[in-house]
Amino acid sequence: MTDSGKRAAGVVFAAAVGALAGAALGGRRGVAPGAALLASTELVARARQRPNEVPPWWSRVVMSGAIAAPAGRLLGGDPVRVGLIAGAVAGALGLRPQKVALGPVVGAAVGAAWRLAGGRDASPAAVAATAVVGFRVVSAVLFRDPQVGLLAERARAEDLPFVVPLEARGGYVGTDYVRGLAETIGGSYRADAADVGILASLDDLAGPQFDPAVVDPAVREFYEHTTRFRLDIVPEWRPWVRPGYLLYRTFVARPLGQANVPMNQRETLRGVRSRIDTITPEGTDLIGVRGWIRSFADTDEPIYVGIYTTYRHDDRGYVSVGFPVPQGSFTATLLPLPRPGGGLVLTSRSDLAHPGHYLSYVDPQTRELTTLEVHGFTEQLDVYVEDGELRAEHAFSLYGLPFLVLHYTIHRKG
């Protein structure tokens, strides 16, 4: 679709949302004014939007309030209840734990104000719309750092070396992803390749802050010959994130066949199968794609499907791990650092430009990338030897709040 076509589609969508919001707020008389207001907002926002920028904040707030109005009318009932539910949903969509907690508080306060002003007969659509808008305004004042940023729009893959531009062509990723990828891009496919690592060589990561020569041989062997080892995993979830993760896992991770982390140690007793599928391009002996696939041993239900790559920039080596999703990829780009005692740390916590997390849409025709940088999400993987045993700890945080640590014990296969 051309740029003008996309703009026209955006205006039509905004007008439709405005019409629904107007109907919810004012009945039939509100349809035309609502459609005109939202369409005008979209036109002005698009005119002010610069390349590689998301639409202006105010236009997104207006749109969110318009979407909330019809939903509020469906909820009906006491204004405090409507405001609390609308605020809770808006806070949950904010993802940041602080916003999740703030949403219902602001929503309930807005609902209480409506009840004081108009009693229990206050318009549910108006309550929901103002609760969402109020939450967006308060959260913007309290949290000034953006959650996501539009990094690039319609960029070539070679211009974003820290992004793994491999998407899932269908709606399910699953353990056969690499097999399907080989059918699409060509090359020699090997399932469960023998004596292969997630990295070709640790030496590819050398840089000013990391010397591969100081790494313990066991740690190096794990990265370069990962299939020689099996992993026992113990997840440690923080209690505050469990309810949200349970919803995500039920409605997103399992249907998607991706990022389906065990909830507890009881689940890990099912066993974890770890294997690497590879694709070697025609005319070469060098592996081009390394897909590390982890699944539950009893059912082969996917846990993670990750494509592991390395690249160099400014005389530094980086690890980029791409997790395919439908028509896109979530990439974690990690900086290698030494760990005392010969261990290796891979971290996204860095002041350098490339380490971080990126969500990309891959255009199926042009292969161009539209990429968001995901702020606030950080991870760190420590692999080390302790008391003669190879171990790993994979820690995740959201806006400075730790929410998950995966503890691995790594055993050499018999």
Secondary structure, 3 states (H helix, E strand, C coil): CCHHHHHHHHHHHHHHHHHHHHHHHHHHHHHHHHHHHHHHHHHHHHHHCCCCCCCCHHHHHHHHHHHHHHHHHHHCCCHHHHHHHHHHHHHHHCCCHHHHHHHHHHHHHHHHHHHHHHHHHCCHHHHHHHHHHHHHHHHHHHCCCCCEEEEEEEECHHHCCCCCCCCECCCCCCCCHHHHHHHHHCCEEECCCCCCCCCCCHHHHCECCECHHHCCHHHHHHHHCHHHEEEEEEEEECHHHHHHHHHHHHHHHHHHCCCCCCCCHHHHCCCEEEEEEEEECCCCCCCCEEEEEEEECCCCCEEEEEEEEEEEECCEEEEEEEEEEECEEEEEEEEEEEECCCEEEEECCCCCCCCEEEEEEECCCCCCEEEEEECCEEEEEEEEEECCEEEEEEEEEECCEEEEEEEEEEEECC
